[in-house]
């Protein structure tokens, strides 16, 4: 009896002292092209996650050499945030779903183009595994819109989040960090 209680107390202590780990292991395909290890929350996604490829010139090998970058680096037009496959994505603002037809296969088989004309932006989301919203329909802030996947992504499941001018091409892509609304995960 006494031994049983001691064992329960010991197990409790071990649980208290163990570092908190995430339930699932990281995707082995992920490569982080930033030293920033902060986990961020955002109105656009579930949970707290690390940036994998920042916006702008990058050493990541998937992009053609770009004249804006030195050492033949490519230019990444969005922010990649590493997330488990199936992580929920939300409408971070009120928006309308518009045609993704001009987006190439690099965005996967279910690319999403989202528009807020009043605020003057389109958001392009790449690599989704599932999409819950239909072209021509609106979504309010907080509605679930998709799930993260690896469609068109050789480097594992992640959110590719891109900000463009309304109706604009890739050359209109602007730094999306403010719109993505990243905030460091609150510490307990
Ligand atoms: Zn990307």
Backbone and ligand atoms as CSV (ligand in chain L), in Angstrom:
chain,resi,resn,atom,element,x,y,z
A,1,UNK,N,N,0.842,-1.212,0.000
A,1,UNK,CA,C,0.000,0.000,0.000
A,1,UNK,C,C,0.876,1.260,0.000
A,2,UNK,N,N,1.784,1.280,0.989
A,2,UNK,CA,C,2.701,2.411,1.100
A,2,UNK,C,C,3.550,2.565,-0.159
A,3,UNK,N,N,4.001,1.412,-0.666
A,3,UNK,CA,C,4.844,1.417,-1.861
A,3,UNK,C,C,4.066,1.969,-3.056
A,4,UNK,N,N,2.787,1.555,-3.125
A,4,UNK,CA,C,1.922,2.034,-4.206
A,4,UNK,C,C,1.814,3.559,-4.192
A,5,UNK,N,N,1.598,4.118,-3.007
A,5,UNK,CA,C,1.475,5.575,-2.884
A,5,UNK,C,C,2.765,6.279,-3.278
A,6,UNK,N,N,3.868,5.673,-2.844
A,6,UNK,CA,C,5.177,6.243,-3.152
A,6,UNK,C,C,5.386,6.276,-4.669
A,7,UNK,N,N,4.970,5.176,-5.297
A,7,UNK,CA,C,5.124,5.067,-6.752
A,7,UNK,C,C,4.302,6.149,-7.465
A,8,UNK,N,N,3.063,6.329,-7.009
A,8,UNK,CA,C,2.188,7.353,-7.605
A,8,UNK,C,C,2.818,8.734,-7.434
A,9,UNK,N,N,3.345,8.996,-6.227
A,9,UNK,CA,C,3.975,10.301,-5.957
A,9,UNK,C,C,5.190,10.501,-6.851
A,10,UNK,N,N,5.976,9.432,-7.016
A,10,UNK,CA,C,7.174,9.522,-7.849
A,10,UNK,C,C,6.823,9.812,-9.302
A,11,UNK,N,N,5.794,9.092,-9.777
A,11,UNK,CA,C,5.372,9.286,-11.171
A,11,UNK,C,C,4.889,10.716,-11.384
A,12,UNK,N,N,4.177,11.244,-10.403
A,12,UNK,CA,C,3.688,12.628,-10.475
A,12,UNK,C,C,4.848,13.603,-10.562
A,13,UNK,N,N,5.883,13.326,-9.750
A,13,UNK,CA,C,7.058,14.197,-9.728
A,13,UNK,C,C,7.769,14.177,-11.080
A,14,UNK,N,N,7.897,12.974,-11.636
A,14,UNK,CA,C,8.563,12.834,-12.936
A,14,UNK,C,C,7.790,13.621,-14.005
A,15,UNK,N,N,6.453,13.518,-13.958
A,15,UNK,CA,C,5.629,14.240,-14.935
A,15,UNK,C,C,5.837,15.741,-14.799
A,16,UNK,N,N,5.953,16.211,-13.552
A,16,UNK,CA,C,6.135,17.650,-13.297
A,16,UNK,C,C,7.479,18.139,-13.817
A,17,UNK,N,N,8.505,17.303,-13.666
A,17,UNK,CA,C,9.855,17.727,-14.017
A,17,UNK,C,C,10.160,17.555,-15.504
A,18,UNK,N,N,9.386,16.710,-16.196
A,18,UNK,CA,C,9.654,16.473,-17.620
A,18,UNK,C,C,9.362,17.728,-18.428
A,19,UNK,N,N,10.235,18.025,-19.382
A,19,UNK,CA,C,9.944,19.186,-20.231
A,19,UNK,C,C,8.680,18.937,-21.048
A,20,UNK,N,N,7.947,20.024,-21.295
A,20,UNK,CA,C,6.736,19.888,-22.104
A,20,UNK,C,C,7.152,19.650,-23.548
A,21,UNK,N,N,6.693,18.589,-24.130
A,21,UNK,CA,C,7.031,18.307,-25.529
A,21,UNK,C,C,5.751,18.304,-26.349
A,22,UNK,N,N,5.914,18.549,-27.625
A,22,UNK,CA,C,4.746,18.508,-28.497
A,22,UNK,C,C,4.343,17.070,-28.730
A,23,UNK,N,N,3.064,16.874,-28.897
A,23,UNK,CA,C,2.536,15.515,-29.001
A,23,UNK,C,C,3.113,14.798,-30.210
A,24,UNK,N,N,3.274,15.540,-31.314
A,24,UNK,CA,C,3.761,14.896,-32.535
A,24,UNK,C,C,5.176,15.363,-32.855
A,25,UNK,N,N,5.953,14.478,-33.480
A,25,UNK,CA,C,7.327,14.827,-33.849
A,25,UNK,C,C,7.305,15.793,-35.034
A,26,UNK,N,N,8.390,16.556,-35.152
A,26,UNK,CA,C,8.511,17.456,-36.295
A,26,UNK,C,C,8.580,16.653,-37.583
A,27,UNK,N,N,8.133,17.265,-38.669
A,27,UNK,CA,C,8.220,16.652,-39.992
A,27,UNK,C,C,9.703,16.542,-40.366
A,28,UNK,N,N,10.216,15.351,-40.651
A,28,UNK,CA,C,11.656,15.206,-40.952
A,28,UNK,C,C,12.084,15.943,-42.222
A,29,UNK,N,N,11.124,16.384,-43.031
A,29,UNK,CA,C,11.481,17.101,-44.265
A,29,UNK,C,C,11.721,18.595,-44.009
A,30,UNK,N,N,11.341,19.085,-42.834
A,30,UNK,CA,C,11.481,20.511,-42.566
A,30,UNK,C,C,12.946,20.923,-42.489
A,31,UNK,N,N,13.300,22.025,-43.165
A,31,UNK,CA,C,14.598,22.668,-43.008
A,31,UNK,C,C,14.319,24.141,-42.720
A,32,UNK,N,N,14.881,24.650,-41.641
A,32,UNK,CA,C,14.581,26.019,-41.213
A,32,UNK,C,C,15.656,26.971,-41.726
A,33,UNK,N,N,15.275,27.889,-42.603
A,33,UNK,CA,C,16.214,28.850,-43.175
A,33,UNK,C,C,16.175,30.153,-42.384
A,34,UNK,N,N,16.173,30.040,-41.079
A,34,UNK,CA,C,16.226,31.180,-40.167
A,34,UNK,C,C,16.689,30.671,-38.810
A,35,UNK,N,N,17.416,31.501,-38.094
A,35,UNK,CA,C,17.843,31.133,-36.751
A,35,UNK,C,C,16.774,31.422,-35.704
A,36,UNK,N,N,15.678,32.020,-36.150
A,36,UNK,CA,C,14.596,32.398,-35.231
A,36,UNK,C,C,13.816,31.151,-34.809
A,37,UNK,N,N,13.921,30.799,-33.538
A,37,UNK,CA,C,13.242,29.593,-33.058
A,37,UNK,C,C,11.958,29.904,-32.297
A,38,UNK,N,N,11.545,31.168,-32.339
A,38,UNK,CA,C,10.311,31.555,-31.651
A,38,UNK,C,C,9.118,30.837,-32.267
A,39,UNK,N,N,8.224,30.373,-31.418
A,39,UNK,CA,C,6.953,29.834,-31.912
A,39,UNK,C,C,5.911,30.941,-31.840
A,40,UNK,N,N,5.235,31.153,-32.968
A,40,UNK,CA,C,4.282,32.249,-33.075
A,40,UNK,C,C,2.845,31.754,-33.146
A,41,UNK,N,N,1.955,32.556,-32.594
A,41,UNK,CA,C,0.523,32.352,-32.810
A,41,UNK,C,C,0.058,33.406,-33.811
A,42,UNK,N,N,-1.099,33.163,-34.420
A,42,UNK,CA,C,-1.629,34.071,-35.429
A,42,UNK,C,C,-3.122,33.845,-35.549
A,43,UNK,N,N,-3.892,34.901,-35.890
A,43,UNK,CA,C,-5.328,34.673,-36.139
A,43,UNK,C,C,-5.578,33.776,-37.346
A,44,UNK,N,N,-4.544,33.479,-38.140
A,44,UNK,CA,C,-4.719,32.688,-39.364
A,44,UNK,C,C,-4.524,31.196,-39.143
A,45,UNK,N,N,-3.980,30.786,-37.994
A,45,UNK,CA,C,-3.766,29.340,-37.811
A,45,UNK,C,C,-3.919,28.902,-36.358
A,46,UNK,N,N,-4.109,27.588,-36.247
A,46,UNK,CA,C,-4.250,26.915,-34.963
A,46,UNK,C,C,-2.854,26.652,-34.372
A,47,UNK,N,N,-2.688,26.832,-33.085
A,47,UNK,CA,C,-1.448,26.457,-32.423
A,47,UNK,C,C,-0.352,27.503,-32.546
A,48,UNK,N,N,0.879,27.107,-32.215
A,48,UNK,CA,C,2.041,28.003,-32.235
A,48,UNK,C,C,3.169,27.318,-33.006
A,49,UNK,N,N,3.760,28.040,-33.955
A,49,UNK,CA,C,4.676,27.392,-34.903
A,49,UNK,C,C,5.836,28.298,-35.273
A,50,UNK,N,N,6.901,27.645,-35.822
A,50,UNK,CA,C,8.111,28.361,-36.221
A,50,UNK,C,C,8.080,28.749,-37.690
A,51,UNK,N,N,8.716,29.889,-37.981
A,51,UNK,CA,C,8.932,30.293,-39.373
A,51,UNK,C,C,9.977,29.355,-39.968
A,52,UNK,N,N,9.713,28.867,-41.180
A,52,UNK,CA,C,10.652,27.958,-41.841
A,52,UNK,C,C,11.456,28.706,-42.905
A,53,UNK,N,N,10.777,29.449,-43.773
A,53,UNK,CA,C,11.455,30.285,-44.774
A,53,UNK,C,C,10.854,31.691,-44.681
A,54,UNK,N,N,11.661,32.679,-44.300
A,54,UNK,CA,C,11.142,34.051,-44.223
A,54,UNK,C,C,10.894,34.641,-45.610
A,55,UNK,N,N,10.249,35.807,-45.650
A,55,UNK,CA,C,10.029,36.559,-46.891
A,55,UNK,C,C,11.355,37.139,-47.371
A,56,UNK,N,N,11.569,37.129,-48.695
A,56,UNK,CA,C,12.727,37.806,-49.274
A,56,UNK,C,C,13.804,36.841,-49.738
A,57,UNK,N,N,15.008,37.378,-49.924
A,57,UNK,CA,C,16.125,36.568,-50.420
A,57,UNK,C,C,16.394,35.416,-49.459
A,58,UNK,N,N,16.648,34.250,-50.040
A,58,UNK,CA,C,16.789,33.067,-49.192
A,58,UNK,C,C,17.788,32.076,-49.778
A,59,UNK,N,N,18.410,31.325,-48.883
A,59,UNK,CA,C,19.298,30.235,-49.279
A,59,UNK,C,C,18.512,28.980,-49.640
A,60,UNK,N,N,17.213,28.956,-49.337
A,60,UNK,CA,C,16.397,27.777,-49.657
A,60,UNK,C,C,16.511,27.482,-51.150
A,61,UNK,N,N,16.655,26.214,-51.529
A,61,UNK,CA,C,17.041,25.852,-52.890
A,61,UNK,C,C,15.903,25.839,-53.925
A,62,UNK,N,N,14.684,26.189,-53.532
A,62,UNK,CA,C,13.543,25.974,-54.432
A,62,UNK,C,C,13.281,27.141,-55.377
A,63,UNK,N,N,14.054,28.229,-55.262
A,63,UNK,CA,C,13.719,29.433,-55.999
A,63,UNK,C,C,14.835,29.824,-56.963
A,64,UNK,N,N,14.441,30.280,-58.146
A,64,UNK,CA,C,15.409,30.668,-59.167
A,64,UNK,C,C,16.204,31.878,-58.684
A,65,UNK,N,N,17.493,31.976,-59.086
A,65,UNK,CA,C,18.290,33.150,-58.713
A,65,UNK,C,C,17.554,34.433,-59.087
A,66,UNK,N,N,17.580,35.427,-58.195
A,66,UNK,CA,C,16.792,36.646,-58.376
A,66,UNK,C,C,17.737,37.848,-58.334
A,67,UNK,N,N,17.504,38.804,-59.242
A,67,UNK,CA,C,18.413,39.954,-59.359
A,67,UNK,C,C,18.425,40.817,-58.100
A,68,UNK,N,N,17.404,40.689,-57.255
A,68,UNK,CA,C,17.369,41.469,-56.004
A,68,UNK,C,C,18.301,40.892,-54.946
A,69,UNK,N,N,18.773,39.649,-55.195
A,69,UNK,CA,C,19.499,38.941,-54.137
A,69,UNK,C,C,20.943,38.690,-54.546
A,70,UNK,N,N,21.833,38.622,-53.547
A,70,UNK,CA,C,23.240,38.333,-53.847
A,70,UNK,C,C,23.485,36.822,-53.827
A,71,UNK,N,N,24.660,36.441,-54.305
A,71,UNK,CA,C,25.094,35.028,-54.289
A,71,UNK,C,C,24.093,34.089,-54.950
A,72,UNK,N,N,23.433,34.569,-56.000
A,72,UNK,CA,C,22.482,33.752,-56.761
A,72,UNK,C,C,21.341,33.209,-55.896
A,73,UNK,N,N,21.067,33.902,-54.818
A,73,UNK,CA,C,19.940,33.474,-53.976
A,73,UNK,C,C,18.622,33.733,-54.699
A,74,UNK,N,N,17.608,32.963,-54.316
A,74,UNK,CA,C,16.270,33.173,-54.841
A,74,UNK,C,C,15.470,34.076,-53.925
A,75,UNK,N,N,14.279,34.453,-54.392
A,75,UNK,CA,C,13.419,35.348,-53.618
A,75,UNK,C,C,12.144,34.602,-53.232
A,76,UNK,N,N,11.868,34.541,-51.959
A,76,UNK,CA,C,10.649,33.895,-51.470
A,76,UNK,C,C,9.582,34.960,-51.270
A,77,UNK,N,N,8.462,34.805,-51.967
A,77,UNK,CA,C,7.448,35.865,-52.003
A,77,UNK,C,C,6.458,35.811,-50.852
A,78,UNK,N,N,6.602,34.814,-49.983
A,78,UNK,CA,C,5.707,34.724,-48.829
A,78,UNK,C,C,6.483,34.372,-47.579
A,79,UNK,N,N,5.760,33.981,-46.552
A,79,UNK,CA,C,6.372,33.437,-45.330
A,79,UNK,C,C,5.915,31.987,-45.213
A,80,UNK,N,N,6.873,31.079,-44.995
A,80,UNK,CA,C,6.529,29.680,-44.736
A,80,UNK,C,C,6.564,29.438,-43.235
A,81,UNK,N,N,5.487,28.884,-42.719
A,81,UNK,CA,C,5.418,28.539,-41.293
A,81,UNK,C,C,5.225,27.027,-41.205
A,82,UNK,N,N,6.174,26.358,-40.550
A,82,UNK,CA,C,6.133,24.891,-40.450
A,82,UNK,C,C,5.009,24.466,-39.505
A,83,UNK,N,N,4.155,23.581,-39.994
A,83,UNK,CA,C,3.032,23.102,-39.181
A,83,UNK,C,C,2.775,21.645,-39.497
A,84,UNK,N,N,2.284,20.919,-38.498
A,84,UNK,CA,C,1.886,19.537,-38.744
A,84,UNK,C,C,0.845,19.489,-39.861
A,85,UNK,N,N,0.890,18.431,-40.648
A,85,UNK,CA,C,-0.126,18.200,-41.663
A,85,UNK,C,C,-1.499,18.188,-40.967
A,86,UNK,N,N,-2.441,18.888,-41.532
A,86,UNK,CA,C,-3.796,18.885,-40.983
A,86,UNK,C,C,-4.095,20.024,-40.023
A,87,UNK,N,N,-3.085,20.845,-39.706
A,87,UNK,CA,C,-3.330,22.002,-38.830
A,87,UNK,C,C,-4.388,22.904,-39.468
A,88,UNK,N,N,-5.317,23.389,-38.644
A,88,UNK,CA,C,-6.410,24.219,-39.162
A,88,UNK,C,C,-5.935,25.627,-39.497
A,89,UNK,N,N,-6.432,26.141,-40.613
A,89,UNK,CA,C,-6.201,27.534,-40.996
A,89,UNK,C,C,-7.521,28.286,-40.884
A,90,UNK,N,N,-7.446,29.527,-40.422
A,90,UNK,CA,C,-8.634,30.359,-40.231
A,90,UNK,C,C,-8.544,31.609,-41.098
A,91,UNK,N,N,-9.699,32.241,-41.338
A,91,UNK,CA,C,-9.691,33.567,-41.943
A,91,UNK,C,C,-9.213,34.534,-40.859
A,92,UNK,N,N,-8.045,35.141,-41.072
A,92,UNK,CA,C,-7.501,36.072,-40.081
A,92,UNK,C,C,-8.207,37.418,-40.120
A,93,UNK,N,N,-8.894,37.684,-41.221
A,93,UNK,CA,C,-9.703,38.902,-41.409
A,93,UNK,C,C,-10.933,38.491,-42.208
A,94,UNK,N,N,-11.903,39.413,-42.299
A,94,UNK,CA,C,-13.029,39.173,-43.196
A,94,UNK,C,C,-12.495,39.177,-44.622
A,95,UNK,N,N,-13.001,38.285,-45.450
A,95,UNK,CA,C,-12.443,38.179,-46.805
A,95,UNK,C,C,-13.420,37.482,-47.743
A,96,UNK,N,N,-13.058,37.499,-49.013
A,96,UNK,CA,C,-13.827,36.809,-50.046
A,96,UNK,C,C,-12.898,35.857,-50.775
A,97,UNK,N,N,-13.410,34.681,-51.102
A,97,UNK,CA,C,-12.605,33.689,-51.818
A,97,UNK,C,C,-12.717,33.976,-53.312
A,98,UNK,N,N,-11.568,34.176,-53.971
A,98,UNK,CA,C,-11.583,34.487,-55.402
A,98,UNK,C,C,-10.849,33.386,-56.171
A,99,UNK,N,N,-10.878,33.501,-57.484
A,99,UNK,CA,C,-10.316,32.438,-58.320
A,99,UNK,C,C,-8.795,32.307,-58.137
A,100,UNK,N,N,-8.321,31.077,-57.938
A,100,UNK,CA,C,-6.881,30.853,-57.810
A,100,UNK,C,C,-6.247,30.477,-59.144
A,101,UNK,N,N,-6.969,30.722,-60.268
A,101,UNK,CA,C,-6.585,30.112,-61.548
A,101,UNK,C,C,-5.208,30.542,-62.049
A,102,UNK,N,N,-4.719,31.718,-61.635
A,102,UNK,CA,C,-3.422,32.174,-62.155
A,102,UNK,C,C,-2.245,31.608,-61.363
A,103,UNK,N,N,-2.543,30.847,-60.300
A,103,UNK,CA,C,-1.459,30.318,-59.461
A,103,UNK,C,C,-0.937,29.016,-60.053
A,104,UNK,N,N,0.353,28.861,-60.074
A,104,UNK,CA,C,0.967,27.682,-60.677
A,104,UNK,C,C,0.955,26.478,-59.755
A,105,UNK,N,N,1.504,25.358,-60.265
A,105,UNK,CA,C,1.482,24.097,-59.509
A,105,UNK,C,C,2.325,24.130,-58.227
A,106,UNK,N,N,3.211,25.120,-58.106
A,106,UNK,CA,C,4.039,25.208,-56.898
A,106,UNK,C,C,3.188,25.431,-55.651
A,107,UNK,N,N,1.951,25.937,-55.847
A,107,UNK,CA,C,1.076,26.209,-54.705
A,107,UNK,C,C,0.247,24.980,-54.309
A,108,UNK,N,N,0.415,23.896,-55.068
A,108,UNK,CA,C,-0.322,22.678,-54.751
A,108,UNK,C,C,-1.606,22.568,-55.542
A,109,UNK,N,N,-2.350,21.506,-55.275
A,109,UNK,CA,C,-3.559,21.235,-56.056
A,109,UNK,C,C,-4.775,21.994,-55.524
A,110,UNK,N,N,-4.667,22.596,-54.335
A,110,UNK,CA,C,-5.785,23.357,-53.763
A,110,UNK,C,C,-5.321,24.737,-53.322
A,111,UNK,N,N,-4.823,25.552,-54.263
A,111,UNK,CA,C,-4.372,26.891,-53.875
A,111,UNK,C,C,-5.567,27.755,-53.481
A,112,UNK,N,N,-5.346,28.680,-52.588
A,112,UNK,CA,C,-6.419,29.562,-52.125
A,112,UNK,C,C,-6.014,31.009,-52.380
A,113,UNK,N,N,-6.942,31.777,-52.979
A,113,UNK,CA,C,-6.712,33.211,-53.114
A,113,UNK,C,C,-7.859,33.929,-52.410
A,114,UNK,N,N,-7.526,34.767,-51.461
A,114,UNK,CA,C,-8.497,35.406,-50.574
A,114,UNK,C,C,-8.352,36.912,-50.705
A,115,UNK,N,N,-9.470,37.624,-50.705
A,115,UNK,CA,C,-9.420,39.064,-51.019
A,115,UNK,C,C,-10.161,39.909,-50.004
A,116,UNK,N,N,-9.532,41.030,-49.652
A,116,UNK,CA,C,-10.253,42.076,-48.938
A,116,UNK,C,C,-10.004,43.371,-49.702
A,117,UNK,N,N,-10.936,43.718,-50.594
A,117,UNK,CA,C,-10.750,44.882,-51.476
A,117,UNK,C,C,-10.684,46.171,-50.676
A,118,UNK,N,N,-11.474,46.251,-49.591
A,118,UNK,CA,C,-11.505,47.475,-48.781
A,118,UNK,C,C,-10.137,47.736,-48.151
A,119,UNK,N,N,-9.502,46.682,-47.710
A,119,UNK,CA,C,-8.187,46.832,-47.085
A,119,UNK,C,C,-7.063,46.776,-48.124
A,120,UNK,N,N,-7.404,46.391,-49.369
A,120,UNK,CA,C,-6.451,46.473,-50.473
A,120,UNK,C,C,-5.447,45.342,-50.570
A,121,UNK,N,N,-5.850,44.110,-50.234
A,121,UNK,CA,C,-4.914,43.002,-50.390
A,121,UNK,C,C,-5.596,41.726,-50.857
A,122,UNK,N,N,-4.788,40.870,-51.478
A,122,UNK,CA,C,-5.124,39.462,-51.692
A,122,UNK,C,C,-4.141,38.650,-50.853
A,123,UNK,N,N,-4.622,37.569,-50.292
A,123,UNK,CA,C,-3.738,36.615,-49.623
A,123,UNK,C,C,-3.738,35.338,-50.449
A,124,UNK,N,N,-2.551,34.806,-50.710
A,124,UNK,CA,C,-2.427,33.526,-51.407
A,124,UNK,C,C,-1.900,32.507,-50.399
A,125,UNK,N,N,-2.608,31.402,-50.305
A,125,UNK,CA,C,-2.202,30.327,-49.395
A,125,UNK,C,C,-1.855,29.099,-50.227
A,126,UNK,N,N,-0.671,28.545,-49.982
A,126,UNK,CA,C,-0.213,27.385,-50.735
A,126,UNK,C,C,-0.165,26.126,-49.901
A,127,UNK,N,N,-0.268,24.991,-50.592
A,127,UNK,CA,C,-0.026,23.644,-50.053
A,127,UNK,C,C,-1.140,23.053,-49.205
A,128,UNK,N,N,-2.331,23.663,-49.213
A,128,UNK,CA,C,-3.425,23.151,-48.369
A,128,UNK,C,C,-3.781,21.713,-48.747
A,129,UNK,N,N,-4.158,20.927,-47.737
A,129,UNK,CA,C,-4.593,19.547,-47.981
A,129,UNK,C,C,-6.108,19.479,-48.117
A,130,UNK,N,N,-6.787,20.465,-47.551
A,130,UNK,CA,C,-8.253,20.482,-47.574
A,130,UNK,C,C,-8.690,21.937,-47.528
A,131,UNK,N,N,-9.719,22.270,-48.307
A,131,UNK,CA,C,-10.227,23.639,-48.321
A,131,UNK,C,C,-11.715,23.606,-47.985
A,132,UNK,N,N,-12.130,24.459,-47.044
A,132,UNK,CA,C,-13.520,24.450,-46.574
A,132,UNK,C,C,-14.370,25.557,-47.182
A,133,UNK,N,N,-13.765,26.466,-47.941
A,133,UNK,CA,C,-14.504,27.607,-48.477
A,133,UNK,C,C,-14.545,27.548,-49.995
A,134,UNK,N,N,-15.588,28.155,-50.568
A,134,UNK,CA,C,-15.790,28.070,-52.019
A,134,UNK,C,C,-15.555,29.417,-52.672
A,135,UNK,N,N,-15.052,29.345,-53.893
A,135,UNK,CA,C,-14.838,30.547,-54.695
A,135,UNK,C,C,-16.136,31.351,-54.790
A,136,UNK,N,N,-16.031,32.664,-54.592
A,136,UNK,CA,C,-17.194,33.541,-54.669
A,136,UNK,C,C,-17.871,33.753,-53.327
A,137,UNK,N,N,-17.534,32.930,-52.351
A,137,UNK,CA,C,-18.139,33.053,-51.031
A,137,UNK,C,C,-17.278,33.924,-50.123
A,138,UNK,N,N,-17.902,34.434,-49.077
A,138,UNK,CA,C,-17.177,35.224,-48.087
A,138,UNK,C,C,-16.846,34.382,-46.872
A,139,UNK,N,N,-15.888,34.846,-46.094
A,139,UNK,CA,C,-15.576,34.213,-44.807
A,139,UNK,C,C,-15.299,35.315,-43.798
A,140,UNK,N,N,-15.869,35.152,-42.627
A,140,UNK,CA,C,-15.636,36.110,-41.550
A,140,UNK,C,C,-14.389,35.724,-40.789
A,141,UNK,N,N,-13.781,36.711,-40.174
A,141,UNK,CA,C,-12.623,36.458,-39.310
A,141,UNK,C,C,-12.949,35.346,-38.318
A,142,UNK,N,N,-12.080,34.370,-38.234
A,142,UNK,CA,C,-12.269,33.284,-37.275
A,142,UNK,C,C,-12.855,32.018,-37.880
A,143,UNK,N,N,-13.440,32.141,-39.087
A,143,UNK,CA,C,-13.977,30.937,-39.732
A,143,UNK,C,C,-12.827,30.051,-40.181
A,144,UNK,N,N,-13.029,28.745,-40.078
A,144,UNK,CA,C,-11.995,27.848,-40.582
A,144,UNK,C,C,-12.076,27.825,-42.112
A,145,UNK,N,N,-10.934,27.879,-42.757
A,145,UNK,CA,C,-10.930,27.940,-44.218
A,145,UNK,C,C,-10.220,26.756,-44.869
A,146,UNK,N,N,-9.260,26.160,-44.182
A,146,UNK,CA,C,-8.473,25.092,-44.826
A,146,UNK,C,C,-7.661,24.336,-43.784
A,147,UNK,N,N,-6.986,23.284,-44.269
A,147,UNK,CA,C,-6.009,22.564,-43.445
A,147,UNK,C,C,-4.657,22.536,-44.153
A,148,UNK,N,N,-3.613,22.616,-43.359
A,148,UNK,CA,C,-2.250,22.637,-43.879
A,148,UNK,C,C,-1.892,21.276,-44.481
A,149,UNK,N,N,-1.149,21.305,-45.587
A,149,UNK,CA,C,-0.694,20.070,-46.208
A,149,UNK,C,C,0.671,20.257,-46.836
A,150,UNK,N,N,1.029,19.291,-47.686
A,150,UNK,CA,C,2.321,19.356,-48.372
A,150,UNK,C,C,2.150,19.267,-49.883
A,151,UNK,N,N,0.933,19.551,-50.350
A,151,UNK,CA,C,0.670,19.509,-51.787
A,151,UNK,C,C,1.567,20.523,-52.506
A,152,UNK,N,N,2.390,20.055,-53.410
A,152,UNK,CA,C,3.306,20.946,-54.137
A,152,UNK,C,C,4.514,21.380,-53.321
A,153,UNK,N,N,4.680,20.827,-52.122
A,153,UNK,CA,C,5.773,21.244,-51.229
A,153,UNK,C,C,6.707,20.070,-50.966
A,154,UNK,N,N,7.938,20.116,-51.528
A,154,UNK,CA,C,8.884,19.030,-51.277
A,154,UNK,C,C,9.436,19.059,-49.853
A,155,UNK,N,N,9.241,20.198,-49.168
A,155,UNK,CA,C,9.898,20.397,-47.866
A,155,UNK,C,C,8.959,20.204,-46.677
A,156,UNK,N,N,7.924,19.415,-46.869
A,156,UNK,CA,C,7.071,19.056,-45.744
A,156,UNK,C,C,5.864,19.960,-45.582
A,157,UNK,N,N,4.968,19.563,-44.677
A,157,UNK,CA,C,3.730,20.322,-44.460
A,157,UNK,C,C,4.054,21.708,-43.892
A,158,UNK,N,N,3.501,22.711,-44.510
A,158,UNK,CA,C,3.653,24.080,-43.998
A,158,UNK,C,C,2.633,25.003,-44.642
A,159,UNK,N,N,2.456,26.141,-44.001
A,159,UNK,CA,C,1.630,27.217,-44.562
A,159,UNK,C,C,2.524,28.141,-45.372
A,160,UNK,N,N,2.213,28.334,-46.645
A,160,UNK,CA,C,2.835,29.405,-47.433
A,160,UNK,C,C,1.827,30.539,-47.463
A,161,UNK,N,N,2.208,31.688,-46.916
A,161,UNK,CA,C,1.294,32.826,-46.775
A,161,UNK,C,C,1.880,34.016,-47.520
A,162,UNK,N,N,1.131,34.483,-48.500
A,162,UNK,CA,C,1.636,35.511,-49.412
A,162,UNK,C,C,0.643,36.659,-49.479
A,163,UNK,N,N,1.146,37.890,-49.494
A,163,UNK,CA,C,0.294,39.061,-49.635
A,163,UNK,C,C,0.571,39.714,-50.989
A,164,UNK,N,N,-0.501,39.923,-51.760
A,164,UNK,CA,C,-0.347,40.596,-53.055
A,164,UNK,C,C,-1.333,41.751,-53.147
A,165,UNK,N,N,-1.106,42.605,-54.166
A,165,UNK,CA,C,-2.112,43.625,-54.474
A,165,UNK,C,C,-3.369,42.938,-54.985
A,166,UNK,N,N,-4.517,43.605,-54.872
A,166,UNK,CA,C,-5.776,43.035,-55.335
A,166,UNK,C,C,-5.652,42.687,-56.824
A,167,UNK,N,N,-5.789,41.422,-57.148
A,167,UNK,CA,C,-5.705,40.964,-58.536
A,167,UNK,C,C,-4.283,40.924,-59.082
A,168,UNK,N,N,-3.292,41.220,-58.259
A,168,UNK,CA,C,-1.922,41.371,-58.729
A,168,UNK,C,C,-1.172,40.060,-58.898
A,169,UNK,N,N,-0.119,40.121,-59.703
A,169,UNK,CA,C,0.750,38.971,-59.927
A,169,UNK,C,C,1.819,38.873,-58.846
A,170,UNK,N,N,2.723,37.931,-59.073
A,170,UNK,CA,C,3.771,37.648,-58.087
A,170,UNK,C,C,4.629,38.886,-57.790
A,171,UNK,N,N,4.816,39.735,-58.815
A,171,UNK,CA,C,5.682,40.908,-58.639
A,171,UNK,C,C,5.087,41.918,-57.663
A,172,UNK,N,N,3.799,41.763,-57.328
A,172,UNK,CA,C,3.173,42.703,-56.384
A,172,UNK,C,C,3.238,42.184,-54.947
A,173,UNK,N,N,3.891,41.028,-54.763
A,173,UNK,CA,C,3.967,40.443,-53.417
A,173,UNK,C,C,4.718,41.383,-52.476
A,174,UNK,N,N,4.130,41.606,-51.310
A,174,UNK,CA,C,4.724,42.480,-50.294
A,174,UNK,C,C,4.928,41.688,-49.016
A,175,UNK,N,N,5.763,42.233,-48.122
A,175,UNK,CA,C,6.036,41.517,-46.871
A,175,UNK,C,C,4.715,41.291,-46.107
A,176,UNK,N,N,4.384,40.026,-45.849
A,176,UNK,CA,C,3.066,39.749,-45.278
A,176,UNK,C,C,3.035,39.650,-43.752
A,177,UNK,N,N,4.140,39.992,-43.082
A,177,UNK,CA,C,4.228,39.661,-41.642
A,177,UNK,C,C,3.160,40.384,-40.822
A,178,UNK,N,N,2.871,41.638,-41.198
A,178,UNK,CA,C,1.883,42.402,-40.424
A,178,UNK,C,C,0.489,41.803,-40.600
A,179,UNK,N,N,0.175,41.459,-41.844
A,179,UNK,CA,C,-1.142,40.864,-42.126
A,179,UNK,C,C,-1.274,39.489,-41.477
A,180,UNK,N,N,-0.173,38.749,-41.441
A,180,UNK,CA,C,-0.195,37.423,-40.815
A,180,UNK,C,C,-0.362,37.534,-39.294
A,181,UNK,N,N,0.025,38.696,-38.760
A,181,UNK,CA,C,-0.251,38.995,-37.345
A,181,UNK,C,C,0.454,38.079,-36.365
A,182,UNK,N,N,1.726,37.726,-36.661
A,182,UNK,CA,C,2.462,36.817,-35.773
A,182,UNK,C,C,2.720,37.459,-34.419
A,183,UNK,N,N,2.466,36.694,-33.372
A,183,UNK,CA,C,2.827,37.110,-32.011
A,183,UNK,C,C,3.500,35.934,-31.324
A,184,UNK,N,N,4.613,36.191,-30.585
A,184,UNK,CA,C,5.255,35.076,-29.871
A,184,UNK,C,C,4.250,34.353,-28.986
A,185,UNK,N,N,4.366,33.032,-28.932
A,185,UNK,CA,C,3.470,32.236,-28.112
A,185,UNK,C,C,3.543,32.700,-26.657
A,186,UNK,N,N,2.413,32.964,-26.037
A,186,UNK,CA,C,2.440,33.382,-24.630
A,186,UNK,C,C,3.103,32.310,-23.758
A,187,UNK,N,N,4.012,32.723,-22.879
A,187,UNK,CA,C,4.693,31.777,-21.986
A,187,UNK,C,C,3.830,31.573,-20.740
A,188,UNK,N,N,3.797,30.335,-20.262
A,188,UNK,CA,C,3.012,30.058,-19.052
A,188,UNK,C,C,3.805,30.462,-17.802
L,1,ZN,ZN,ZN,6.659,29.435,-49.402
